[in-house]
């Protein structure tokens, strides 16, 4: 009997602890769901780690029995700030932990990276295959000082998210979709063809695009791919609303409302001036604008 998805989620939520960042927990649960759809059964083994727990792990293999499992002292691990998780695979029935780093393990890492996680398997020193985190380039010093990364909720996330077919109407903040037309397309960490290649996406896959800049589409976060028609097929979202255009429209609307309000005030002053017999809006050989005339009337009313 295949392990139930909810069983994997319940075990993982418990293992992540109460100190886990709520967004990291949300993304971890979604990772389990996405892997489960591909027949890969993932469970989270740890999440938030107190300084006392970190010290215990650091001592292992040094002052206490066991193998060395970490080089991080208390305060030096991303786990201490609730931004990291560790994962492993389980057997089909969910009763056996599987720690072999195979194709399925790496597939989970690829799904996680597409969602915005950093994978410890990519590290050059002390490679940590179970590790995933959302440190988002903040230094340990910044984390220790209380700074935390901005992690959007999944419901409004701009992560690289493959679009299923058929798809529901796209949100208005999504520019459109891009379908990969080549066997392998580089995903870069900036809006430049000289930016570092962080990953690749495959032919036939379709992703949401959030903007276009310097000939590259943004697939969410800081992940960009070529906008060349030989590489991707772009379909514009008819419901898309450009944020800059929306801001400009709102600013113009506000300015028009203020101008209308001012005009209404001017009309009131002119009406009042006519009632009091102050109707002259000109000075000899010097025509006044409507606003200048209104100001003159206002001064005249004050003197009366």
Secondary structure, DSSP 8 states (H G I E B T S, - for coil): ----HHHHHHHHHHHH-TTS-HHHHHHHHHHHHHHHHTT--EEEEE----HHHHHHHHHBTTTBSS-------TTSSGGGGT-EEEEEEE-TTS-SEE----HHHHHHHHHHHHTT-EEGGG-SSS--TTEEE--TT--HHHHHTT-------GGG--S--B--SS-----TT--EEEEE-SSEEEEESSSSTTS-EEEEEETT-EEEE-EEETTEEE-STT-EEE--TTTEEEEE-TT---HHHHHHHHHHHHHHHHHHHHHHHHHHHHHHHHHTT----EETTEE--HHHHHHHHHHHHHH-
